[in-house]
Amino acid sequence: MTATSSTSNSDTTGPDTSNSTGQLDWTHLDHLPAGLLSAISAAVARRIFLNAVRELDVTVRVEGRVVGRGGPEMVIHRPDELFGRLGRDKSIGFGEAYLTGAWSAPDLAGFLTVLARDLAQLVPAPLQALRRLVLPRTPARDRGGRQDTRRNISHHYDLSNEFFALFLDPTMTYSSAWFETDVLGRPMRDGDLEHAQRRKLIALLDLARVEAGSRVLEIGTGWGELAIQAARRNAHVRTVTLSVEQRDLARQRIAAAGLADRVEVELCDYRDLRGQYDAVVSVEMVEAVGWRHWGDYFGVLERVLAPGGAVALQAITMPHARMLATRDSYTWITRYIFPGGFLPSIEALTRTGREHGLRLTHRTSLGAHYAETLRQWDERFRAASDEVAALGFDEVFARMWHFYLEYSRAGFASGYLDDVQLRFERGRLR
């Protein structure tokens, strides 16, 4: 439940996570930039940031003046701190300055959506060329090695089942839903989240052609809803996770549904999987694998897929050029939310699949649906602020989680990120 750290803000190993009882420790945020080099980098960051937002559809209030062409508002309360953090720690510092209250935004997702939409234009081209030299690199412990994967998964998913239940729907499904759409094909705002999550899971099972008697492997259990839906089709399900909290609750939910005889839930690293399965399903798990290990992941998919079987994946993706440019970057999301995580591109998944004898035969985009899913999650999370505090999470954690949900929502709302359902099969394209 707790994240603890005594590291300085410049330490790229980031805050550690402990799941024992105790209070959140954010002392690393007290280490503000100081010294001549920090002053210079802060001045450079100030100039770059204000020049960039001057050309964007935002309203930035700083030091008694307004910058920007008008739009979602950002209020900079402590400019020296914001630009000092931004100069020293780049995007990580920008997010940390929100955690400390150095800046705020009444419509956080709206403001971040504008930034995400114009991301490539925010930094001058000459400085973008220096990206690899100035941005922090992914620490060795977050590169997806076997010895680190369980710790990284625990960092996020073992916060506590009670915590996730505060903002997820009753299915406890922690991935994009699939809402009903309006006449323009847009997801219905305020659509029923529980129904939309089940609709998404049904689509994935259909994509993998799961039916009575199917041998199903799920990589990444979540809290068991997909396994429950597959078992209700009279399939035989093996589902694996590295989260102890998720395993325990998934087993309880499966037993309560009367399906324990059809579903096996295990703690297992995907690299250790053996056997043959008619259908392999994995929902937003490949993002945790890390780009260095995509080949290992698809190698496992190819090894366990029975002849004539299908793989159904749901994955968050980013543009291929941005993926290549950022694959060694250490970001606010990987420091605080998903250590070891990295988003693939459609091109990367297609190529890696092909290298392991698996062809992409179906693709459906749910990016706009994820924006609505995240909006509803954040609304539920903020409405449960008292319950969040009662579980032992402090105000800085609440700001962090709100920033994470709205930051992610902005990525999908801007079109910078997508969420796709993919089917891979052996043989020729259909």
C-alpha angles and dihedrals in degrees: 000000000000137000115206133186141163095175125117119255091252093057104107093203087079129203119328123230127229122188094197121100119282144095127294112262118209098166091128087070089065091070100096122187114269139170137050097296091049090051091051094047090047091053091050092047091049092053095045094046097047092044089051098048091045087073096044133089093252139102113230117186114201133156095345097311137092124232127188139047095277131277138097110015132240119187116201106206099174109024096177091057095044095049092040091055092042092050094048103035104020114204092000089057091049091057093042090053087059090052091054094045096247086136137011140187126205089210099033096173092047092052094045091047090062090050092048093048092054097032096127091055098048095084123046114252095246090056092045088059088060092052096111091051099050106032120084114256127232108272116242093248091061098054097099100260117161094248093055103039098083092049091050092049091047091052090069112018099042095059085110135289089238090059095053091045089063094070107017122085121253092275088064088224112164103192138071117309124216110232131194110265136228126235090280093053095253121139112261111256111238090012117165104280097199092052091045092052093051090047089055093049093048089052091052093049090048089049090055090044093236112181141150110316096015117145103228129192119192117193107203111025101204105186095323107264097125090049089051092051092048092048090052086063086059092252123146108240134199112184126182135196140163094218115097092196092052094046093052096048093041090056090050093049093046092049091048088054090054093243103111091114091061101041131063116193118196142173101236139145110236090235090065096056119124136168134065126283134184092213131026117192128183125172119204092326101115088073089069094052097075125226093267090064104040088105090055090049096050090042088060091047090053092045097052099038112105120222109282092016130129137221118217116194132179111200140171109231139188133198112289096235091051090046091056092046095050106034094108096039123115107218140184090258094052092044098049110016117020113017109197093017125135132168119234128212124237087247092054093049092046093049095045091048091050090050087060097045097263121125125202107240103165138029132181124178121221100167096122089047090056091054089056092043091054092046090056093045092052092047090052092045094053092045088056096053094126092051091047090054091046089058089058101261114136133216095269090053089050090053090047093052093045090050091049094051095044093042089054092045090053091055092057096038090054094047091240089117130038135190116215140186109217134184121205124191138168119255134026127348116263 
